[in-house]
């Protein structure tokens, strides 16, 4: 994984934003994701996008907690 300068704290904050979006959209509300380059309002129709981003940030958090290395279980033959 390339070093993108994202810290564990950054990744956890991004993950929380997407978890909040999921909770808001699940109850029928809209949710606005803000960024320095603009924002985006999400609705239930964006549920797949929200879930995709949750999975992405969960993976980033997990990798950063493990020192930036994705650990896979290998079973020798």
MOPAC internal coordinates of N, CA, C and O (Angstrom, degrees):
PM7 1SCF
backbone

  N    0.0000 0     0.00 0     0.00 0    0    0    0
  C    1.4459 1     0.00 0     0.00 0    1    0    0
  C    1.5223 1   108.41 1     0.00 0    2    1    0
  O    1.2310 1   120.19 1   -46.87 1    3    2    1
  N    1.3207 1   117.24 1   133.13 1    3    2    1
  C    1.4566 1   120.92 1  -179.49 1    5    3    2
  C    1.5165 1   110.83 1   -70.80 1    6    5    3
  O    1.2310 1   121.64 1   -26.26 1    7    6    5
  N    1.3297 1   114.46 1   153.74 1    7    6    5
  C    1.4567 1   120.00 1   177.42 1    9    7    6
  C    1.5151 1   107.77 1   -84.03 1   10    9    7
  O    1.2310 1   120.49 1   -75.71 1   11   10    9
  N    1.3047 1   116.67 1   104.29 1   11   10    9
  C    1.4591 1   120.94 1  -178.00 1   13   11   10
  C    1.5176 1   111.79 1   -97.49 1   14   13   11
  O    1.2310 1   120.06 1  -175.08 1   15   14   13
  N    1.3228 1   117.49 1     4.92 1   15   14   13
  C    1.4570 1   121.07 1  -179.77 1   17   15   14
  C    1.5147 1   113.54 1    78.82 1   18   17   15
  O    1.2310 1   119.88 1  -172.61 1   19   18   17
  N    1.3102 1   117.83 1     7.39 1   19   18   17
  C    1.4643 1   121.17 1   179.23 1   21   19   18
  C    1.5226 1   108.59 1   -85.48 1   22   21   19
  O    1.2310 1   121.19 1   -55.20 1   23   22   21
  N    1.3198 1   115.33 1   124.80 1   23   22   21
  C    1.4607 1   120.74 1   178.92 1   25   23   22
  C    1.5288 1   109.95 1   -87.84 1   26   25   23
  O    1.2310 1   121.17 1   -11.17 1   27   26   25
  N    1.3097 1   115.36 1   168.83 1   27   26   25
  C    1.4666 1   120.30 1   176.16 1   29   27   26
  C    1.5204 1   110.16 1   -59.26 1   30   29   27
  O    1.2310 1   120.36 1   137.44 1   31   30   29
  N    1.3305 1   116.91 1   -42.56 1   31   30   29
  C    1.4738 1   119.91 1   178.69 1   33   31   30
  C    1.5220 1   111.39 1   -61.49 1   34   33   31
  O    1.2310 1   120.34 1   138.01 1   35   34   33
  N    1.3417 1   116.95 1   -41.99 1   35   34   33
  C    1.4707 1   120.60 1   177.38 1   37   35   34
  C    1.5251 1   110.53 1   -59.51 1   38   37   35
  O    1.2310 1   121.01 1   131.77 1   39   38   37
  N    1.3165 1   115.68 1   -48.23 1   39   38   37
  C    1.4672 1   120.86 1  -178.16 1   41   39   38
  C    1.5228 1   110.95 1   -62.18 1   42   41   39
  O    1.2310 1   120.46 1   139.22 1   43   42   41
  N    1.3310 1   116.72 1   -40.78 1   43   42   41
  C    1.4655 1   120.18 1   179.41 1   45   43   42
  C    1.5311 1   110.82 1   -66.09 1   46   45   43
  O    1.2310 1   119.97 1   142.76 1   47   46   45
  N    1.3259 1   117.67 1   -37.24 1   47   46   45
  C    1.4624 1   120.85 1   177.17 1   49   47   46
  C    1.5262 1   110.82 1   -65.60 1   50   49   47
  O    1.2310 1   120.27 1   137.17 1   51   50   49
  N    1.3259 1   117.10 1   -42.83 1   51   50   49
  C    1.4641 1   120.54 1   177.46 1   53   51   50
  C    1.5335 1   110.54 1   -62.57 1   54   53   51
  O    1.2310 1   120.79 1   136.02 1   55   54   53
  N    1.3200 1   116.09 1   -43.98 1   55   54   53
  C    1.4635 1   120.08 1   178.48 1   57   55   54
  C    1.5231 1   110.34 1   -58.94 1   58   57   55
  O    1.2310 1   120.06 1   136.15 1   59   58   57
  N    1.3263 1   117.50 1   -43.85 1   59   58   57
  C    1.4635 1   120.67 1  -179.37 1   61   59   58
  C    1.5207 1   111.75 1   -62.91 1   62   61   59
  O    1.2310 1   120.26 1   142.13 1   63   62   61
  N    1.3337 1   117.11 1   -37.87 1   63   62   61
  C    1.4702 1   120.68 1   177.50 1   65   63   62
  C    1.5281 1   109.69 1   -58.80 1   66   65   63
  O    1.2310 1   120.58 1   133.89 1   67   66   65
  N    1.3272 1   116.50 1   -46.11 1   67   66   65
  C    1.4640 1   119.59 1  -177.93 1   69   67   66
  C    1.5216 1   112.04 1   -72.14 1   70   69   67
  O    1.2310 1   119.71 1   148.26 1   71   70   69
  N    1.3245 1   118.16 1   -31.74 1   71   70   69
  C    1.4688 1   120.30 1   174.37 1   73   71   70
  C    1.5303 1   110.04 1   -66.79 1   74   73   71
  O    1.2310 1   120.23 1   140.72 1   75   74   73
  N    1.3299 1   117.16 1   -39.28 1   75   74   73
  C    1.4672 1   120.92 1   176.39 1   77   75   74
  C    1.5251 1   110.71 1   -64.31 1   78   77   75
  O    1.2310 1   120.62 1   139.61 1   79   78   77
  N    1.3292 1   116.43 1   -40.39 1   79   78   77
  C    1.4606 1   120.77 1   178.08 1   81   79   78
  C    1.5231 1   110.23 1   -61.58 1   82   81   79
  O    1.2310 1   120.57 1   136.67 1   83   82   81
  N    1.3243 1   116.52 1   -43.33 1   83   82   81
  C    1.4614 1   121.15 1   179.62 1   85   83   82
  C    1.5223 1   110.83 1   -61.18 1   86   85   83
  O    1.2310 1   120.26 1   135.68 1   87   86   85
  N    1.3267 1   117.11 1   -44.32 1   87   86   85
  C    1.4641 1   121.09 1   179.98 1   89   87   86
  C    1.5263 1   111.25 1   -64.25 1   90   89   87
  O    1.2310 1   120.05 1   137.35 1   91   90   89
  N    1.3280 1   117.51 1   -42.65 1   91   90   89
  C    1.4678 1   120.87 1  -179.25 1   93   91   90
  C    1.5138 1   111.13 1   -66.74 1   94   93   91
  O    1.2310 1   120.54 1   134.69 1   95   94   93
  N    1.3120 1   116.58 1   -45.31 1   95   94   93
  C    1.4630 1   120.65 1  -177.48 1   97   95   94
  C    1.5336 1   110.53 1   -68.63 1   98   97   95
  O    1.2310 1   120.23 1   146.20 1   99   98   97
  N    1.3286 1   117.17 1   -33.80 1   99   98   97
  C    1.4654 1   120.70 1   179.44 1  101   99   98
  C    1.5217 1   111.85 1   -63.95 1  102  101   99
  O    1.2310 1   120.09 1   153.21 1  103  102  101
  N    1.3317 1   117.44 1   -26.79 1  103  102  101
  C    1.4586 1   120.77 1   179.64 1  105  103  102
  C    1.5271 1   112.00 1   -96.71 1  106  105  103
  O    1.2310 1   120.78 1  -166.60 1  107  106  105
  N    1.3253 1   116.12 1    13.40 1  107  106  105
  C    1.4566 1   120.49 1   175.70 1  109  107  106
  C    1.5080 1   114.74 1    86.58 1  110  109  107
  O    1.2310 1   119.98 1  -172.72 1  111  110  109
  N    1.3014 1   117.65 1     7.28 1  111  110  109
  C    1.4513 1   121.01 1   179.90 1  113  111  110
  C    1.5292 1   110.16 1   -92.68 1  114  113  111
  O    1.2310 1   121.71 1   -15.29 1  115  114  113
  N    1.3148 1   114.32 1   164.71 1  115  114  113
  C    1.4542 1   120.44 1   171.14 1  117  115  114
  C    1.5200 1   107.47 1   -92.01 1  118  117  115
  O    1.2310 1   121.26 1   -20.54 1  119  118  117
  N    1.3134 1   115.19 1   159.46 1  119  118  117
  C    1.4600 1   120.15 1   178.30 1  121  119  118
  C    1.5100 1   107.98 1  -141.36 1  122  121  119
  O    1.2310 1   120.26 1   -44.31 1  123  122  121
  N    1.3148 1   117.10 1   135.69 1  123  122  121
  C    1.4530 1   120.84 1   179.04 1  125  123  122
  C    1.5137 1   109.45 1  -108.68 1  126  125  123
  O    1.2310 1   121.29 1   -54.89 1  127  126  125
  N    1.3357 1   115.13 1   125.11 1  127  126  125
  C    1.4566 1   122.46 1   175.51 1  129  127  126
  C    1.5157 1   106.17 1   -97.06 1  130  129  127
  O    1.2310 1   120.72 1   -58.36 1  131  130  129
  N    1.3278 1   116.23 1   121.64 1  131  130  129
  C    1.4630 1   120.88 1  -179.33 1  133  131  130
  C    1.5130 1   110.17 1  -102.18 1  134  133  131
  O    1.2310 1   121.53 1   -32.41 1  135  134  133
  N    1.3103 1   114.68 1   147.59 1  135  134  133
  C    1.4597 1   120.75 1   174.67 1  137  135  134
  C    1.5169 1   107.83 1  -147.37 1  138  137  135
  O    1.2310 1   120.11 1   -15.28 1  139  138  137
  N    1.3248 1   117.39 1   164.72 1  139  138  137
  C    1.4653 1   119.89 1   179.64 1  141  139  138
  C    1.5288 1   113.27 1   -59.98 1  142  141  139
  O    1.2310 1   120.40 1   155.85 1  143  142  141
  N    1.3190 1   116.84 1   -24.15 1  143  142  141
  C    1.4611 1   120.07 1  -178.18 1  145  143  142
  C    1.5251 1   112.99 1   -97.93 1  146  145  143
  O    1.2310 1   120.16 1  -176.20 1  147  146  145
  N    1.3191 1   117.30 1     3.80 1  147  146  145
  C    1.4608 1   120.49 1   179.67 1  149  147  146
  C    1.5047 1   111.19 1   142.23 1  150  149  147
  O    1.2310 1   120.74 1     7.27 1  151  150  149
  N    1.2945 1   116.20 1  -172.73 1  151  150  149
  C    1.4482 1   120.95 1  -179.47 1  153  151  150
  C    1.5083 1   110.92 1  -134.31 1  154  153  151
  O    1.2310 1   121.47 1    -5.66 1  155  154  153
  N    1.3127 1   114.79 1   174.34 1  155  154  153
  C    1.4610 1   120.39 1  -179.26 1  157  155  154
  C    1.5181 1   107.97 1  -150.16 1  158  157  155
  O    1.2310 1   120.18 1   -49.02 1  159  158  157
  N    1.3308 1   117.26 1   130.98 1  159  158  157
  C    1.4522 1   121.47 1   177.10 1  161  159  158
  C    1.5236 1   108.64 1   -96.47 1  162  161  159
  O    1.2310 1   120.79 1   -51.07 1  163  162  161
  N    1.3314 1   116.09 1   128.93 1  163  162  161
  C    1.4576 1   122.15 1  -177.13 1  165  163  162
  C    1.5188 1   110.16 1  -110.79 1  166  165  163
  O    1.2310 1   121.25 1   -31.82 1  167  166  165
  N    1.3191 1   115.21 1   148.18 1  167  166  165
  C    1.4567 1   122.29 1   176.12 1  169  167  166
  C    1.5273 1   108.29 1  -131.39 1  170  169  167
  O    1.2310 1   120.47 1     5.06 1  171  170  169
  N    1.3212 1   116.71 1  -174.94 1  171  170  169
  C    1.4666 1   119.64 1   179.52 1  173  171  170
  C    1.5180 1   112.48 1   -56.55 1  174  173  171
  O    1.2310 1   120.24 1   149.24 1  175  174  173
  N    1.3229 1   117.16 1   -30.76 1  175  174  173
  C    1.4592 1   120.28 1  -179.88 1  177  175  174
  C    1.5253 1   111.39 1   -63.52 1  178  177  175
  O    1.2310 1   120.29 1   161.79 1  179  178  177
  N    1.3246 1   117.05 1   -18.21 1  179  178  177
  C    1.4574 1   121.85 1  -179.42 1  181  179  178
  C    1.5289 1   112.91 1   -95.00 1  182  181  179
  O    1.2310 1   120.00 1  -164.80 1  183  182  181
  N    1.3127 1   117.61 1    15.20 1  183  182  181
  C    1.4635 1   121.07 1  -175.61 1  185  183  182
  C    1.5287 1   111.79 1   -58.23 1  186  185  183
  O    1.2310 1   119.48 1   140.28 1  187  186  185
  N    1.3152 1   118.60 1   -39.72 1  187  186  185
  C    1.4665 1   121.48 1   179.91 1  189  187  186
  C    1.5269 1   110.61 1   -65.54 1  190  189  187
  O    1.2310 1   120.21 1   140.29 1  191  190  189
  N    1.3178 1   117.20 1   -39.71 1  191  190  189
  C    1.4628 1   121.39 1   177.18 1  193  191  190
  C    1.5222 1   110.64 1   -63.94 1  194  193  191
  O    1.2310 1   120.87 1   136.95 1  195  194  193
  N    1.3178 1   115.94 1   -43.05 1  195  194  193
  C    1.4652 1   120.66 1   179.39 1  197  195  194
  C    1.5250 1   110.01 1   -62.23 1  198  197  195
  O    1.2310 1   119.98 1   132.50 1  199  198  197
  N    1.3277 1   117.64 1   -47.50 1  199  198  197
  C    1.4617 1   120.96 1  -179.68 1  201  199  198
  C    1.5282 1   111.58 1   -63.05 1  202  201  199
  O    1.2310 1   120.63 1   141.46 1  203  202  201
  N    1.3074 1   116.40 1   -38.54 1  203  202  201
  C    1.4591 1   120.58 1   177.67 1  205  203  202
  C    1.5251 1   111.08 1   -61.98 1  206  205  203
  O    1.2310 1   120.60 1   136.98 1  207  206  205
  N    1.3236 1   116.46 1   -43.02 1  207  206  205
  C    1.4567 1   120.38 1   179.30 1  209  207  206
  C    1.5204 1   111.82 1   -69.56 1  210  209  207
  O    1.2310 1   119.67 1   145.20 1  211  210  209
  N    1.3254 1   118.23 1   -34.80 1  211  210  209
  C    1.4669 1   121.04 1   175.67 1  213  211  210
  C    1.5264 1   109.25 1   -61.69 1  214  213  211
  O    1.2310 1   120.28 1   132.54 1  215  214  213
  N    1.3258 1   117.07 1   -47.46 1  215  214  213
  C    1.4675 1   120.53 1   179.68 1  217  215  214
  C    1.5239 1   110.91 1   -61.13 1  218  217  215
  O    1.2310 1   120.39 1   137.22 1  219  218  217
  N    1.3388 1   116.87 1   -42.78 1  219  218  217
  C    1.4643 1   121.53 1   179.84 1  221  219  218
  C    1.5285 1   110.77 1   -59.94 1  222  221  219
  O    1.2310 1   120.22 1   130.46 1  223  222  221
  N    1.3386 1   117.18 1   -49.54 1  223  222  221
  C    1.4642 1   120.14 1  -176.57 1  225  223  222
  C    1.5214 1   111.88 1   -73.05 1  226  225  223
  O    1.2310 1   119.64 1   149.49 1  227  226  225
  N    1.3340 1   118.30 1   -30.51 1  227  226  225
  C    1.4630 1   119.67 1   174.04 1  229  227  226
  C    1.5268 1   109.76 1   -62.30 1  230  229  227
  O    1.2310 1   120.68 1   138.12 1  231  230  229
  N    1.3236 1   116.30 1   -41.88 1  231  230  229
  C    1.4603 1   121.13 1   178.67 1  233  231  230
  C    1.5271 1   110.93 1   -64.60 1  234  233  231
  O    1.2310 1   120.20 1   136.45 1  235  234  233
  N    1.3340 1   117.22 1   -43.55 1  235  234  233
  C    1.4699 1   120.68 1   178.70 1  237  235  234
  C    1.5308 1   110.43 1   -61.79 1  238  237  235
  O    1.2310 1   120.30 1   135.52 1  239  238  237
  N    1.3400 1   117.03 1   -44.48 1  239  238  237
  C    1.4659 1   120.54 1   178.76 1  241  239  238
  C    1.5237 1   109.45 1   -60.58 1  242  241  239
  O    1.2310 1   120.29 1   133.02 1  243  242  241
  N    1.3256 1   117.04 1   -46.98 1  243  242  241
  C    1.4699 1   121.11 1  -178.99 1  245  243  242
  C    1.5326 1   110.78 1   -59.99 1  246  245  243
  O    1.2310 1   120.49 1   134.63 1  247  246  245
  N    1.3323 1   116.68 1   -45.37 1  247  246  245
  C    1.4694 1   120.05 1  -179.49 1  249  247  246
  C    1.5246 1   111.84 1   -64.94 1  250  249  247
  O    1.2310 1   120.31 1   137.94 1  251  250  249
  N    1.3196 1   117.00 1   -42.06 1  251  250  249
  C    1.4622 1   120.04 1   179.52 1  253  251  250
  C    1.5233 1   111.37 1   -66.13 1  254  253  251
  O    1.2310 1   120.26 1   144.61 1  255  254  253
  N    1.3154 1   117.10 1   -35.39 1  255  254  253
  C    1.4672 1   119.99 1   176.67 1  257  255  254
  C    1.5252 1   111.17 1   -66.83 1  258  257  255
  O    1.2310 1   120.77 1   151.25 1  259  258  257
  N    1.3276 1   116.13 1   -28.75 1  259  258  257
  C    1.4662 1   120.76 1  -179.83 1  261  259  258
  C    1.5253 1   111.61 1   -93.97 1  262  261  259
  O    1.2310 1   119.95 1  -159.95 1  263  262  261
  N    1.3135 1   117.69 1    20.05 1  263  262  261
  C    1.4503 1   120.95 1   178.04 1  265  263  262
  C    1.5118 1   113.79 1    81.17 1  266  265  263
  O    1.2310 1   120.19 1  -160.37 1  267  266  265
  N    1.3303 1   117.25 1    19.63 1  267  266  265
  C    1.4584 1   120.63 1   177.67 1  269  267  266
  C    1.5148 1   114.54 1    87.28 1  270  269  267
  O    1.2310 1   120.51 1  -176.32 1  271  270  269
  N    1.3106 1   116.63 1     3.68 1  271  270  269
  C    1.4591 1   120.27 1  -177.50 1  273  271  270
  C    1.5242 1   108.93 1  -110.73 1  274  273  271
  O    1.2310 1   120.68 1   -50.21 1  275  274  273
  N    1.3208 1   116.30 1   129.79 1  275  274  273
  C    1.4525 1   120.34 1   173.85 1  277  275  274
  C    1.5219 1   108.88 1   -77.21 1  278  277  275
  O    1.2310 1   120.09 1   -57.02 1  279  278  277
  N    1.2998 1   117.44 1   122.98 1  279  278  277
  C    1.4592 1   120.98 1  -178.14 1  281  279  278
  C    1.5138 1   109.02 1   -99.66 1  282  281  279
  O    1.2310 1   121.78 1   -51.61 1  283  282  281
  N    1.3222 1   114.19 1   128.39 1  283  282  281
  C    1.4589 1   119.98 1   177.28 1  285  283  282
  C    1.5122 1   108.73 1  -122.46 1  286  285  283
  O    1.2310 1   121.16 1   -32.36 1  287  286  285
  N    1.2781 1   115.39 1   147.64 1  287  286  285
  C    1.4487 1   121.08 1   179.03 1  289  287  286
  C    1.5183 1   108.59 1   -87.34 1  290  289  287
  O    1.2310 1   120.55 1   -53.14 1  291  290  289
  N    1.3088 1   116.56 1   126.86 1  291  290  289
  C    1.4541 1   121.48 1  -179.53 1  293  291  290
  C    1.5216 1   108.29 1  -117.67 1  294  293  291
  O    1.2310 1   121.29 1   -49.58 1  295  294  293
  N    1.3179 1   115.14 1   130.42 1  295  294  293
  C    1.4641 1   120.50 1   178.04 1  297  295  294
  C    1.5194 1   107.58 1  -110.38 1  298  297  295
  O    1.2310 1   119.99 1   -65.63 1  299  298  297
  N    1.3326 1   117.62 1   114.37 1  299  298  297
  C    1.4668 1   120.42 1  -178.93 1  301  299  298
  C    1.5233 1   111.17 1   -66.72 1  302  301  299
  O    1.2310 1   121.27 1   -31.71 1  303  302  301
  N    1.3154 1   115.18 1   148.29 1  303  302  301
  C    1.4639 1   120.82 1   178.47 1  305  303  302
  C    1.5026 1   111.39 1   -87.42 1  306  305  303
  O    1.2310 1   120.10 1   180.00 1  307  306  305

